[in-house]
Structures are given as C-alpha cells and as structure tokens.
Amino acid sequence: MSEKPDKTTHFGYKTVNTEEKAEKVAEVFHSVASSYDLMNDLMSAGIHRLWKRMTIQMSGVRRGHKVLDIAGGTGDLAAKFSRIVGSEGQVVLADINDSMLKVGRDRLMDRGVVNNIQFAQANAQYLPFPDNTFDVITIAFGLRNVTDKDMALRSMNRVLKPGGKLLVLEFSKPPSTLLSKIYDSYSFSLLPKLGQLFAKDSDSYQYLAESIRMHPDQETLKSMVENAGFSNCDYHNMTGGIVALHRGVKP
C-alpha cells in the first residue's frame, strides 16, 4: 500500500515527507560510499569488526544455509557468511543504494569471494524475494535509515523460512548517563569533523549522528521485532549499549 503524500518522518532531526526520506538517505550514501570502510574504522576505532563478528557467531549460520544481508554495504558480513555457507549455500548482499552496492561488489570480487554471493538492489520495506526463502537475515547499521521500520521488519519476516533467524545490529542507547553524555559529545563534535577531514562531507556524518539519536531504544526495538511476528526476541548490548544486537526467530 502506498504512503500518503502528507505523511512525515524523521531525517535525522528534520521532519520530511515520507517519500523524501529514501532519496535523502540515498544522497548521503552516494556521498560516503567510497570512504565508508575507512570512516567505519575511524569512527569506531576498529571495534565495528568485533560487533560484526558477534553478529555472525550469534546467527548460527551453517554450511548450506541461504543468507540475506540487508544494507550489506561494502560486504563485510557477506564475505564471512560466504565462507561459512560454502558452495552448497548462498549469500544475497542487498542494498537500496547502488553506489554502496557497486563498492561492495568490487571489493568482494577483488577478494575472490563472489562464487556463492548474489547482489540485489532492494528496498528493505519491499524485499523482492519469495516467502520462506532465507535461513538467516542480517541488517547491520541499516535499519535506522529505513523509512518505515515496521514494514521492513514484516518484510524480513515474510522472506525468512519458519525457524529462520533475524539479527539487527544497530547503534542504540547506552544505559549509563555518563557514557551517553560522552557518546553525544563525540558524535556531534568529532564525527562531523572526521567526515569533513576524510570524506570531505561533514553534513552526511552530522545526519548519521542525528539518525542514531532518533533510532528506537533497545526495548522499543525489541517490541517492534515482536510485533512484526518474531518470537524468542532478545537483545545484547555491546560497548556499554552504544550498539545492540537484536535477535528474533520466525515461528
């Protein structure tokens, strides 16, 4: 069902028409695609690699599985899943942004790990796959950029097989007031400066900082996952709750 033209949503701290958000997010990621990996390392001091490793460990992915990595960007998770599922399995790297998808495809081809990987330019709200297709779905640092998160979670539920697992890795809300203040100061003072210095784009990283603050907290997102039809839902805070990994199983 199409969105009403007058419906609004958040783009960072701004309020925009719903149909505008995807376009504005696309502009951000077109801008940062070529420097995305460098900026991830700089922003997290490399810790994002540990967060992603935990995601893979908790996914339970096995040889022969079919995996969908949504907002897969430059292919970090897809490369690791590819080795685990082997020649009998398949990994689909999906991203709504063609610039990110091209960077990911080139990077994976350079590493020689594309034999069991397919690429799909896809909107998480309207996943172009049949019902009950995947054993595991992951979305890392992408859900907060989705216009209608509830619709996207329902779409993910639809394309998972019964018993399949969803993992959502995303920035979240530190329970510690002190850590939250330090994190805010870092995000809004240093992050745009790093973006300007290394990606020549402070505005995109200002948006990314704002989008983190507008994302639902851990308990709210857990409820959203449950409401989308998942069971056995839980979450695990990492790095003091700066990041949380949510899990759900399709009954």
N, C-alpha and C positions, 0 to 999 in steps of 0.2 A: 504493500500500500504506500503510495507516495506521500511525502511530507507536505504539510500545508505551507504555503509560501510565507505566512506570517509567523511561523513557529521560530523561536530563537533558541540559541545555545551559547555555550562559552567558547571563545577562542582566547586561551589564556584568561586574562582578567576582563577582556572585552566581551560585550554581548553582540552577537551577529546573527543574521538569518541562518537557519539550519542549512540551507543549500549552499551557503557561502563557506562553511567551515572546511569541507573537504578540499575546496580549491585553495584556501589559505594555508592549510596544513601541507598541501602539495607544494606550494611555493617555498615553504620552509625547508622541506626535504630535498627539493631540487637544488636549493642553495647549498645545503650542507653535505650532500651525498659524497662528494669526492674527499672530504675531510672527516667523514663520520667516524671511522675507526680510530684515527688519531685523537679526535676530540673525546671519544669514549674513554680512551686510556688516560688522557689528561684529566678529565672531569672526575673520574673515579679512582685515580692513582692505580689503575690496572685491576681494581677489585671486581669490576664487572665480569671478569673472566671466572672468578670464584662463584659469583652469583649464577652464572650460566652453567657452570659445572654442577652445582647443586640441583639446578633445574633438570639437567639430564639424568642425574642419579635418581631423582625422585619421580621421574617419568615412567620408570620401569620398562623402557623400550628394549625390545629383544630382536634377535635376528628374524627376519621375515616380516617384521611389522611395517605398516604403512603409516607415515607420519606427515602431518601438515604443520609447517612452521609459518604462522601468520605474522605479517610485519617483519618478515625474516631479514630484511635489510641486506647487509653485506655478507650474510651466510655463516656467521659463527656457529650457531646451533645446527644448521643444516649439514655442515661439514662433519660435525661429530656424529650426528644421527646417521649420516650416510655410512660411516664405518661400522656402526653398531648393527644396522639392519641388514647390511650385506647385499649380495646380488639377488637374494630372494625377496628383499624388501624394497621399499620405495620412499623417497622423501620429496614432498612438494614444498618448495620455497615460494611463498605468496607474499606479495606486497602491492599496495594500491599505487605506489609511486614508481613510475617507470625508470627514473634516474637511479633510485636505490636498487631496483631490480637488475639494471644493467651493471652496476658496480658489483653487486653480489655474484652475478653470472660470470663476469670477467675474473673476479677473484677466485671463484671455485674452479673455473677452467684452468687458471694458472696453477692451481694446486693439484689438478688432475683428479678431482673427486666429483665428477658430474655424471658418471655412468648410471647411477640409480637416483639422480636428482632431476626433477622437473621444475619448471618455473611458470608461475601464473600471476598475471597482474589481476588482482582481485580485491574487491571491497569486502571487508570482514562482515558487513551487515548483509551482504548478498552473496555468500560463498557459492561459486559455480560448480559444485560437486554434488553427486547423488547422495541420498540419505545413506547413513550407515556405512561410510567409506573408510574412515581412518581409525586406527588403534589408539593414536595419541595426537593431540593438538597442543601446540605451544604458541604463546604470543608473549614476546619479551619486549617491554618498553614500548608497546604499541597501543594498548587498549585506551590509554588516556587521550590519544589523538583521534579516536573513533567518535563520530558524531552521535550515534545512538548506541551506547554500550549495551543496553538491554537487548536490542535487536541483534547485535553482533553475537552476544553470548547464546542467544537462542539459535542463531545460525550455526554456531560451532556445535551446539548440542545435536542439531539435526544431522550433521555430516559425520559425527562420531558413531562408531559401532556401539551397540549395547555392551557395557563393561569397559568401554574406552575411557581414557583419562584426559582431562583438560588441565593445563598448567598455565597460569597467568603470572608472569614475573613483571613487577612494576614498582616504580617509586611509590612510597607510602608515607605514613605519618609516624615519626618517632614518638614513643610514649613519654620519653624524657623531655621535660620542658627546656632544660639546659641544652640538650643536644638539638632540639628543634630550633632554638634561637641561633645556635652556631650554624646549623644547616641553612637556615634562612639567610643569614649574613653571607655565607659562602655563595649560595645560589644567586642572590640578587646583586652582589657586589663583584664577585670574582668571575662567575660563569660568563656573563656578557663580555667581560674584558678578555677572557680566554678565546671566546668566539671571534672577537674582533681581531685578536693577535694572530690566531692560527687559521681561522676560516674566513677572515675578512667580513664577518657578519655578526654583529652584536645583537641585532634585532631578533634573529631566529633563536638565539640562545636565551634572550630575555623571554620570548614566548615559551620556550621549553621549561624554563624555571617557573613561569606562571602556571603552565599546564600541570606541573607536578602538584602545586598547591590546590588546584581546582579538582584534582582526582579524588574519588571517594576514599575514605579511610578503610582500614583493614576489615572492620566488622560490617561496614556498609557494603563493601565489595563482596564479602562472603555471602551476605543476604542476596545480592544481585545474582551471584552464581547459582545459589539455591533456587531462586525464583525463575531462573532460566531452565530449570528441570534437572539440575545435577544433584546427586546425593553424596554422602560421605565428604562433605566440603570442610576444608580446613585451610589454615594459612600458617606460614612460618616466617617470622621476622628475621631479617639478616642485617648486619651492620647497624644494630640498635633500632631497627624498624625504619631506617631510611629506605630500605627495599623490603618488599614482602612477596612471598611466593604462595599463591593461592592454588588449591587443587580441588577438583571435583570429578565425580565418576558418573557416566551416563548409565542409568538403571537398565 
